[in-house]
Structures are given as structure tokens and as C-alpha cells.
């Protein structure tokens, strides 16, 4: 007789269905761990970037600002600024004018490399969320197919299509489908949300690059207030 309740229902599942549910459970747990980890990480990045952007908006001297941000490793914008300033200092040491006409291309490539490096760090573990969102519905579908197969096998064995014969297989199918969606939906939502956060940070890095290149080229050092620093 078909058992009711979560424990009884799980106990009535076949071995393959249990393996499918275990696999989906692992994907779900790891996905939620990544979601929480990345959410805390992005909050820390936003706070650090806001602090740096506030300093940049009030800065009167780039070298003094560079000394203030030496330990702001949590801010991608600060790391970009520090790296570009180090590169500009190296160019000056070679008797060149930093971001002048001769070496503007070098500075732009340096900025692109630093931005790419910071964005790559922010994208860490996100491919797992994308993978979870893509494959867990199919894993759940596999459990669904196996449940339907079991239901038809039971019908053939008992020679009847009664509820008692069909219900166990159908329940396996429904459980696997629900588990697949439960694992996939949060992962897809979180993945898209984090990508949006990364795009905002990338825009912030572009803003810092433009401001710094203009300052090194001889524009006034004091940067205008940047509202992008407060974006989340």
C-alpha cells in the first residue's frame, strides 16, 4: 500500500529515483552556499567601492589618494586605481609622461587587464549557478521519466490501472520534477542578479579609468562627484 508523508514517500521511491533526488539535493545545497557567499562578497565590494569613490570625489592629489587606498583590496575600483598609478609611476621613471600621447595605449591596456582581473574574481563560482540552472530541470525530468516508467511497469504487473498501482510511480515523477525546479529556480535568479551587480561594478571601473586617464593627461585632478559609487 502506498505510504503517505514525506518520509514514507521517500522510502517508497526506487533506487534510481533516490539517486536523482540526492544529486538534486547536493546541487541545491551547494548553490545556496554559493548564493549566500557571493551575496556577502558583493556587499563588501559595494561598501569598499563606495568608500573609494567618496575619496576619489574629494581628492586633490592623485599621489596622496594612492597612499590612502593602498590597503583597500576589497574595492575593485581602488585596485584598478592603484595598479594604473603604479604603471604611470613606472612610465615616469622611464622618462615618459605616464598617460600622455606616447603611452596612452599602454595605460588603456593596463586598465583593461586590471578590470578584467577584478571582474573575473567577482565571477568566481557563478558558472556553477548557471550549470545548476541549466541541468537540474533535466535531472528532475530524468526522475520524472523513471517514475512514469515505474508506474506503467506496475500497471503491467498488477494488470490494472487503479490509483494504488499508478500513484507510487506518479509521485516519484512529481517529486523529481519539483526537486529539479527547486534547485534550478533560485540558481537562475541569483545568477542573473549577480551578473547585474557585476555589470554595475564594470561601469564603475570604466568611470574610474576615464577619470584617471583624464587626470594623468593634465585635466584637473579633483574628480566630480560620481553617483555610480552609490549603486548597488
C-alpha positions in Angstrom: 0.0 0.0 0.0 1.3 3.4 -0.9 2.6 5.3 2.2 1.8 8.9 2.8 4.0 11.6 4.3 7.4 12.8 3.2 9.4 10.1 5.0 7.1 7.3 3.8 7.0 8.8 0.3 10.8 8.9 0.1 11.1 5.4 1.4 8.8 4.2 -1.4 11.0 5.5 -4.1 13.2 3.3 -6.2 16.9 3.3 -6.0 17.4 5.3 -9.2 14.9 8.0 -8.1 16.7 8.3 -4.7 20.0 8.8 -6.5 18.4 11.5 -8.7 16.9 13.3 -5.6 20.3 13.0 -3.8 22.0 14.6 -6.8 19.5 17.4 -6.9 19.8 17.9 -3.2 23.6 18.3 -3.5 23.2 20.8 -6.3 20.7 22.8 -4.3 22.8 22.9 -1.1 26.0 23.9 -3.0 24.0 26.6 -4.9 22.6 28.1 -1.8 26.0 28.1 -0.2 27.4 30.0 -3.2 24.5 32.4 -3.2 25.0 33.4 0.4 28.8 33.6 -0.1 28.5 35.8 -3.2 25.8 38.0 -1.6 28.1 38.8 1.3 31.0 39.3 -1.0 29.2 41.8 -3.2 28.0 43.7 -0.2 31.6 44.0 1.0 32.7 45.1 -2.5 30.0 47.7 -2.7 30.9 49.2 0.7 34.6 49.3 -0.2 33.9 50.8 -3.6 31.6 53.5 -2.1 34.4 54.4 0.3 36.9 54.7 -2.5 34.6 56.7 -4.8 34.0 59.1 -1.9 37.8 59.6 -1.6 38.1 60.0 -5.3 35.4 62.7 -5.5 37.3 64.7 -2.8 40.8 64.0 -3.9 43.1 67.0 -4.7 46.3 65.0 -5.3 46.5 61.6 -7.0 49.6 60.5 -5.2 48.0 61.3 -1.8 44.9 59.3 -2.9 47.1 56.4 -3.9 48.6 56.3 -0.5 45.2 56.2 1.1 43.9 53.3 -0.9 47.0 51.0 -0.6 45.1 48.6 1.7 41.7 48.8 0.1 42.0 45.4 -1.5 38.3 44.7 -1.2 37.5 47.5 -3.7 37.9 46.6 -7.4 37.9 50.3 -8.2 40.7 51.0 -5.7 42.8 48.1 -7.0 42.3 49.4 -10.5 43.3 52.9 -9.5 46.4 51.7 -7.6 47.5 49.5 -10.5 47.2 52.3 -13.0 49.0 54.7 -10.7 51.8 52.2 -10.3 52.0 51.8 -14.1 52.0 55.6 -14.6 54.8 55.9 -12.0 56.8 53.3 -13.8 56.4 55.2 -17.1 57.5 58.4 -15.4 60.6 56.6 -14.1 61.5 55.8 -17.6 61.4 59.5 -18.5 57.9 59.3 -20.1 54.7 61.2 -19.3 52.5 58.4 -17.9 49.2 58.6 -19.8 50.5 61.1 -22.5 50.1 60.6 -26.2 53.0 58.1 -26.4 51.8 55.8 -23.7 48.1 56.2 -23.6 47.6 52.9 -25.3 49.8 51.2 -22.7 47.7 52.7 -19.9 44.4 51.7 -21.6 45.7 48.1 -21.9 46.8 48.2 -18.2 43.3 49.4 -17.2 41.6 46.7 -19.4 43.8 44.0 -17.8 43.2 45.1 -14.3 39.4 45.5 -14.9 39.3 42.0 -16.4 41.2 40.6 -13.5 38.8 42.1 -10.9 35.7 41.1 -12.8 37.0 37.5 -13.1 37.3 37.4 -9.3 33.8 38.6 -8.9 32.5 35.9 -11.4 34.1 33.1 -9.4 31.6 30.3 -8.7 28.9 31.8 -10.8 29.3 29.2 -13.6 28.2 26.6 -11.0 24.9 28.5 -10.6 24.5 28.7 -14.3 25.2 25.0 -14.6 22.7 24.2 -11.8 20.0 26.3 -13.5 20.6 24.6 -16.8 20.9 20.9 -15.9 18.8 20.3 -12.7 15.5 20.6 -14.6 16.7 17.9 -16.9 17.9 15.8 -14.0 14.4 16.2 -12.5 12.9 15.3 -15.9 15.0 12.1 -15.7 13.4 11.3 -12.4 10.0 12.0 -13.9 10.6 9.7 -16.8 11.8 6.9 -14.4 8.7 7.5 -12.3 6.4 7.2 -15.2 8.2 4.0 -16.4 7.7 2.5 -12.9 4.0 3.4 -13.0 3.5 1.7 -16.3 5.5 -1.3 -15.1 3.3 -1.6 -12.0 0.2 -1.4 -14.2 1.5 -4.3 -16.3 2.4 -6.3 -13.2 -0.9 -5.9 -11.5 -3.0 -5.9 -14.7 -4.9 -2.8 -13.5 -4.7 0.9 -13.8 -6.0 1.6 -10.3 -4.8 4.5 -8.2 -2.9 2.1 -5.9 -0.9 0.8 -8.9 -0.3 4.2 -10.5 0.2 6.5 -7.5 3.7 5.4 -6.5 5.2 6.0 -9.9 3.4 9.3 -10.4 4.5 10.5 -7.0 8.1 9.7 -8.0 7.7 11.7 -11.1 6.2 14.7 -9.3 8.8 14.7 -6.6 11.7 14.7 -9.1 10.1 17.5 -11.1 9.6 19.6 -8.1 13.1 19.0 -6.8 14.6 19.9 -10.1 12.7 23.2 -10.2 13.5 23.9 -6.5 17.2 23.6 -7.3 17.1 25.5 -10.7 14.9 28.5 -10.0 16.9 30.1 -7.1 20.2 29.4 -9.0 18.9 31.2 -12.2 17.6 34.1 -10.2 20.8 34.5 -8.2 22.9 34.1 -11.4 21.1 36.9 -13.2 21.1 39.1 -10.1 24.9 38.7 -9.6 25.5 39.4 -13.3 23.6 42.7 -12.9 25.8 43.6 -9.9 28.9 42.8 -11.9 27.8 45.0 -14.8 27.4 47.9 -12.4 30.8 47.3 -11.0 32.2 47.1 -14.5 30.6 50.5 -15.3 32.2 51.9 -12.1 35.6 50.6 -13.2 35.2 52.3 -16.6 34.3 55.5 -14.8 37.5 55.3 -12.7 39.6 54.6 -15.8 38.2 57.6 -17.6 38.6 59.9 -14.6 42.2 58.8 -14.0 43.2 58.9 -17.7 41.9 62.5 -17.8 43.7 63.5 -14.7 47.0 61.9 -15.8 46.7 63.6 -19.2 46.6 67.0 -17.5 42.9 67.6 -16.6 42.2 68.9 -13.1 42.9 66.2 -10.5 39.8 66.8 -8.5 37.1 64.4 -9.7 33.5 65.4 -9.8 31.1 63.5 -7.5 30.3 60.2 -9.0 26.8 58.8 -8.3 27.7 55.4 -9.6 29.7 54.8 -6.4 26.4 54.5 -4.6 24.8 52.0 -6.9 24.1 48.5 -5.6 
